[in-house]
Amino acid sequence: MFADTPKPPYYTVIFTSVKSDQQQGYSDMATNMWNLAHQQPGFLGAESASADLSITVSYWKDLDSIKAWRNNAEHQQAQKMGKEQWYNAYKLRIAKVERDYQFARL
């Protein structure tokens, strides 16, 4: 349910997007990127929700790990396809997590 993140500080990348009507190949690429990110050094986890506005939040050990993910060749191909076909708009934010809290009624 929630990403199992360590005690702060760590970093987060928040990717908010509005998809286009052209989604051919998107689902397969998204699955591939999800699996690839989990193999990246410094990756801590991710959470995602989708509706008219999609939000994916990924968590990273440090800024160097985020930079390495941004520069991953397969990820760069996905970024290119996103700009050319899959997204009408997106916004990316990078932030340092100073504190986190959790509640669960289980």
N, CA, C and O of each residue as an XYZ file, in Angstrom:
424
protein
N       0.827     -1.194      0.000
C       0.000      0.000      0.000
C       0.871      1.257      0.000
O       0.871      2.005     -0.978
N       1.606      1.497      1.077
C       2.521      2.628      1.139
C       3.935      2.129      0.868
O       4.277      1.002      1.229
N       4.740      2.944      0.248
C       6.146      2.599      0.065
C       6.815      2.506      1.434
O       6.543      3.313      2.323
N       7.669      1.538      1.592
C       8.382      1.321      2.855
C       9.655      2.155      2.848
O      10.727      1.663      2.496
N       9.534      3.400      3.234
C      10.665      4.324      3.203
C      11.431      4.301      4.522
O      10.871      3.968      5.567
N      12.709      4.656      4.470
C      13.508      4.693      5.693
C      13.219      5.952      6.502
O      12.411      6.792      6.107
N      13.882      6.060      7.620
C      13.792      7.273      8.418
C      14.377      8.429      7.597
O      15.439      8.276      6.994
N      13.696      9.586      7.567
C      14.210     10.741      6.811
C      15.560     11.200      7.375
O      15.899     10.907      8.522
N      16.307     11.912      6.561
C      15.937     12.502      5.280
C      16.153     11.541      4.108
O      17.014     10.661      4.139
N      15.343     11.746      3.088
C      15.475     11.107      1.778
C      14.783     12.028      0.797
O      14.264     13.073      1.188
N      14.766     11.660     -0.458
C      14.222     12.545     -1.484
C      13.013     11.925     -2.169
O      12.842     10.706     -2.190
N      12.187     12.788     -2.723
C      11.016     12.340     -3.458
C      10.941     13.046     -4.810
O      11.301     14.216     -4.944
N      10.470     12.310     -5.795
C      10.169     12.868     -7.105
C       8.666     12.725     -7.292
O       8.134     11.617     -7.236
N       7.995     13.818     -7.508
C       6.545     13.826     -7.694
C       6.270     14.133     -9.165
O       6.575     15.221     -9.653
N       5.692     13.165     -9.856
C       5.398     13.295    -11.279
C       3.885     13.340    -11.446
O       3.200     12.341    -11.226
N       3.368     14.499    -11.834
C       1.944     14.708    -12.027
C       1.703     14.880    -13.523
O       2.404     15.647    -14.183
N       0.709     14.164    -14.058
C       0.527     14.208    -15.510
C      -0.939     14.176    -15.913
O      -1.807     13.709    -15.176
N      -1.178     14.689    -17.108
C      -2.461     14.592    -17.793
C      -2.177     13.831    -19.085
O      -1.417     14.297    -19.934
N      -2.789     12.665    -19.227
C      -2.529     11.825    -20.386
C      -3.275     12.325    -21.616
O      -4.333     12.946    -21.519
N      -2.694     12.036    -22.770
C      -3.343     12.335    -24.039
C      -4.268     11.171    -24.409
O      -4.363     10.189    -23.673
N      -4.934     11.286    -25.530
C      -5.772     10.194    -26.025
C      -4.941      9.092    -26.683
O      -5.443      7.990    -26.905
N      -3.697      9.376    -26.992
C      -2.817      8.411    -27.657
C      -2.022      7.632    -26.614
O      -0.991      8.100    -26.130
N      -2.504      6.455    -26.276
C      -1.899      5.669    -25.209
C      -1.297      4.347    -25.687
O      -0.953      3.495    -24.867
N      -1.168      4.168    -26.992
C      -0.609      2.930    -27.515
C       0.812      2.723    -26.975
O       1.681      3.579    -27.144
N       1.032      1.590    -26.332
C       2.328      1.243    -25.777
C       2.582      1.777    -24.380
O       3.564      1.397    -23.743
N       1.703      2.661    -23.891
C       1.928      3.288    -22.581
C       1.937      2.268    -21.447
O       2.842      2.281    -20.613
N       0.963      1.405    -21.407
C       0.836      0.461    -20.297
C       2.066     -0.433    -20.178
O       2.584     -0.641    -19.080
N       2.528     -0.957    -21.300
C       3.728     -1.807    -21.269
C       4.948     -1.019    -20.812
O       5.749     -1.513    -20.019
N       5.091      0.207    -21.312
C       6.235      1.029    -20.917
C       6.157      1.389    -19.440
O       7.176      1.380    -18.750
N       4.966      1.704    -18.946
C       4.806      2.047    -17.533
C       5.202      0.866    -16.646
O       5.880      1.047    -15.635
N       4.786     -0.324    -17.018
C       5.157     -1.522    -16.259
C       6.664     -1.721    -16.296
O       7.279     -2.025    -15.274
N       7.256     -1.552    -17.465
C       8.704     -1.692    -17.607
C       9.439     -0.665    -16.744
O      10.422     -1.003    -16.085
N       8.968      0.589    -16.744
C       9.624      1.640    -15.955
C       9.488      1.369    -14.459
O      10.423      1.601    -13.693
N       8.327      0.879    -14.048
C       8.100      0.536    -12.635
C       9.108     -0.527    -12.204
O       9.738     -0.401    -11.154
N       9.258     -1.571    -13.015
C      10.190     -2.655    -12.696
C      11.639     -2.170    -12.752
O      12.445     -2.531    -11.895
N      11.971     -1.364    -13.742
C      13.324     -0.851    -13.882
C      13.699      0.071    -12.723
O      14.813     -0.002    -12.205
N      12.783      0.924    -12.322
C      13.055      1.831    -11.191
C      13.373      1.045     -9.930
O      14.258      1.426     -9.164
N      12.653     -0.052     -9.712
C      12.895     -0.869     -8.525
C      14.284     -1.503     -8.516
O      14.749     -1.948     -7.466
N      14.945     -1.552     -9.652
C      16.292     -2.116     -9.752
C      17.384     -1.053     -9.625
O      18.565     -1.379     -9.507
N      16.982      0.218     -9.650
C      17.955      1.313     -9.619
C      18.567      1.465     -8.232
O      17.847      1.443     -7.233
N      19.902      1.622     -8.158
C      20.525      1.929     -6.865
C      19.944      3.213     -6.289
O      19.782      4.201     -7.005
N      19.637      3.201     -5.021
C      19.093      4.375     -4.344
C      17.589      4.494     -4.384
O      17.028      5.370     -3.726
N      16.906      3.625     -5.149
C      15.442      3.658     -5.200
C      14.889      3.084     -3.902
O      15.314      2.018     -3.457
N      13.938      3.796     -3.293
C      13.378      3.371     -2.007
C      11.945      2.873     -2.107
O      11.492      2.145     -1.224
N      11.216      3.244     -3.160
C       9.822      2.827     -3.305
C       9.044      3.859     -4.093
O       9.571      4.896     -4.496
N       7.761      3.542     -4.302
C       6.916      4.468     -5.061
C       5.456      4.215     -4.740
O       5.078      3.143     -4.269
N       4.644      5.230     -5.007
C       3.193      5.156     -4.863
C       2.587      5.866     -6.065
O       3.134      6.856     -6.549
N       1.461      5.360     -6.544
C       0.874      5.931     -7.746
C      -0.642      5.900     -7.663
O      -1.229      4.971     -7.108
N      -1.266      6.927     -8.222
C      -2.725      6.996     -8.318
C      -3.064      7.610     -9.668
O      -2.358      8.487    -10.164
N      -4.158      7.134    -10.252
C      -4.492      7.610    -11.588
C      -5.987      7.855    -11.722
O      -6.812      7.067    -11.259
N      -6.304      8.940    -12.351
C      -7.671      9.312    -12.735
C      -7.499     10.291    -13.891
O      -6.686     10.042    -14.781
N      -8.228     11.380    -13.903
C      -8.003     12.401    -14.925
C      -6.608     13.016    -14.773
O      -5.968     13.397    -15.753
N      -6.165     13.100    -13.543
C      -4.834     13.593    -13.200
C      -4.093     12.441    -12.537
O      -4.547     11.922    -11.518
N      -2.970     12.037    -13.095
C      -2.187     10.931    -12.538
C      -1.030     11.480    -11.716
O      -0.406     12.473    -12.089
N      -0.754     10.830    -10.606
C       0.352     11.238     -9.751
C       1.148      9.996     -9.367
O       0.599      9.012     -8.872
N       2.454     10.065     -9.607
C       3.366      9.023     -9.149
C       4.418      9.694     -8.285
O       5.054     10.666     -8.694
N       4.587      9.164     -7.094
C       5.579      9.681     -6.159
C       6.610      8.586     -5.952
O       6.280      7.489     -5.502
N       7.858      8.886     -6.281
C       8.920      7.916     -6.043
C       9.862      8.476     -4.989
O       9.991      9.689     -4.826
N      10.511      7.570     -4.283
C      11.372      7.943     -3.163
C      12.782      7.452     -3.435
O      12.988      6.340     -3.922
N      13.756      8.306     -3.112
C      15.143      8.042     -3.466
C      16.075      8.376     -2.314
O      15.799      9.258     -1.502
N      17.172      7.658     -2.263
C      18.174      7.840     -1.214
C      18.798      9.233     -1.260
O      18.991      9.869     -0.223
N      19.115      9.704     -2.480
C      19.812     10.980     -2.610
C      19.610     11.554     -4.014
O      19.017     10.919     -4.886
N      20.116     12.762     -4.206
C      19.958     13.435     -5.494
C      20.746     12.736     -6.606
O      20.324     12.753     -7.762
N      21.868     12.132     -6.273
C      22.643     11.400     -7.285
C      21.855     10.217     -7.829
O      21.943      9.913     -9.019
N      21.089      9.547     -6.979
C      20.251      8.426     -7.417
C      19.164      8.909     -8.372
O      18.864      8.246     -9.364
N      18.582     10.056     -8.073
C      17.552     10.640     -8.951
C      18.174     11.004    -10.300
O      17.578     10.750    -11.346
N      19.347     11.587    -10.280
C      20.025     11.963    -11.518
C      20.338     10.722    -12.361
O      20.155     10.735    -13.578
N      20.807      9.660    -11.717
C      21.107      8.423    -12.443
C      19.844      7.852    -13.080
O      19.896      7.355    -14.205
N      18.716      7.915    -12.385
C      17.445      7.441    -12.942
C      17.027      8.308    -14.135
O      16.613      7.784    -15.169
N      17.136      9.614    -13.992
C      16.795     10.519    -15.096
C      17.632     10.210    -16.328
O      17.135     10.304    -17.450
N      18.891      9.844    -16.137
C      19.809      9.598    -17.248
C      19.823      8.159    -17.741
O      20.545      7.850    -18.689
N      19.050      7.269    -17.129
C      18.964      5.883    -17.585
C      18.441      5.863    -19.021
O      17.436      6.507    -19.324
N      19.120      5.125    -19.906
C      18.784      5.135    -21.335
C      17.349      4.699    -21.602
O      16.667      5.318    -22.418
N      16.876      3.651    -20.937
C      15.492      3.197    -21.144
C      14.502      4.230    -20.629
O      13.461      4.463    -21.243
N      14.829      4.849    -19.498
C      13.959      5.882    -18.945
C      13.925      7.103    -19.867
O      12.880      7.736    -20.020
N      15.060      7.433    -20.477
C      15.077      8.555    -21.421
C      14.194      8.279    -22.631
O      13.554      9.193    -23.151
N      14.153      7.032    -23.084
C      13.263      6.677    -24.194
C      11.800      6.851    -23.774
O      10.986      7.354    -24.549
N      11.470      6.437    -22.551
C      10.104      6.615    -22.045
C       9.762      8.096    -21.939
O       8.644      8.497    -22.262
N      10.716      8.915    -21.489
C      10.481     10.357    -21.409
C      10.184     10.936    -22.796
O       9.282     11.760    -22.953
N      10.942     10.504    -23.784
C      10.750     10.967    -25.156
C       9.362     10.601    -25.668
O       8.676     11.437    -26.256
N       8.946      9.358    -25.449
C       7.621      8.912    -25.879
C       6.521      9.683    -25.142
O       5.489     10.017    -25.725
N       6.752      9.959    -23.863
C       5.781     10.727    -23.092
C       5.546     12.100    -23.687
O       4.403     12.536    -23.829
N       6.620     12.779    -24.034
C       6.501     14.123    -24.618
C       5.868     14.083    -26.005
O       5.069     14.951    -26.358
N       6.233     13.068    -26.788
C       5.752     12.994    -28.162
C       4.324     12.471    -28.277
O       3.607     12.829    -29.212
N       3.904     11.621    -27.327
C       2.649     10.910    -27.544
C       1.745     10.814    -26.317
O       0.560     11.129    -26.423
N       2.237     10.406    -25.188
C       1.388      9.952    -24.085
C       0.840     11.042    -23.176
O      -0.180     10.828    -22.522
N       1.486     12.206    -23.114
C       1.055     13.240    -22.176
C       0.651     14.522    -22.890
O       1.305     14.952    -23.841
N      -0.425     15.119    -22.423
C      -0.779     16.479    -22.825
C      -0.016     17.482    -21.970
O       0.303     18.581    -22.424
N       0.272     17.099    -20.737
C       1.007     17.976    -19.819
C       1.550     17.142    -18.671
O       0.984     16.112    -18.303
N       2.660     17.610    -18.113
C       3.148     17.002    -16.873
C       3.965     18.025    -16.103
O       4.432     19.024    -16.651
N       4.120     17.749    -14.832
C       4.955     18.581    -13.964
C       5.746     17.638    -13.073
O       5.215     16.649    -12.568
N       7.011     17.955    -12.888
C       7.894     17.142    -12.068
C       8.428     18.002    -10.933
O       8.881     19.126    -11.151
N       8.369     17.467     -9.725
C       8.883     18.184     -8.558
C       9.840     17.260     -7.822
O       9.597     16.057     -7.729
N      10.908     17.809     -7.307
C      11.860     17.051     -6.506
C      11.961     17.757     -5.161
O      12.139     18.973     -5.098
N      11.846     16.980     -4.088
C      11.864     17.575     -2.754
C      12.599     16.668     -1.774
O      12.678     15.454     -1.956
N      13.121     17.282     -0.754
C      13.756     16.535      0.338
C      12.708     16.286      1.413
O      12.045     17.217      1.871
N      12.563     15.048      1.808
C      11.628     14.689      2.876
C      12.361     14.843      4.208
O      13.354     14.164      4.468
N      11.864     15.726      5.028
C      12.462     15.991      6.336
C      11.800     15.166      7.438
O      12.448     14.742      8.394
N      10.498     14.952      7.278
C       9.721     14.191      8.260
C       8.664     13.393      7.538
O       8.194     13.787      6.470
N       8.290     12.273      8.121
C       7.104     11.560      7.630
C       6.382     10.940      8.816
O       6.982     10.612      9.840
N       5.085     10.794      8.645
C       4.215     10.259      9.698
C       3.306      9.229      9.071
O       3.066      9.250      7.864
N       2.805      8.335      9.887
C       1.924      7.303      9.345
C       0.848      6.936     10.366
O       1.087      6.938     11.573
N      -0.327      6.624      9.857
C      -1.410      6.080     10.663
C      -2.023      4.949      9.867
O      -2.192      5.052      8.653
N      -2.349      3.887     10.541
C      -3.037      2.772      9.868
C      -3.962      2.098     10.872
O      -3.556      1.749     11.980
N      -5.185      1.927     10.470
C      -6.169      1.216     11.295
C      -6.257     -0.205     10.750
O      -7.103     -0.512      9.909
N      -5.386     -1.051     11.233
C      -5.348     -2.440     10.759
C      -5.485     -3.417     11.901
O      -5.474     -4.628     11.682
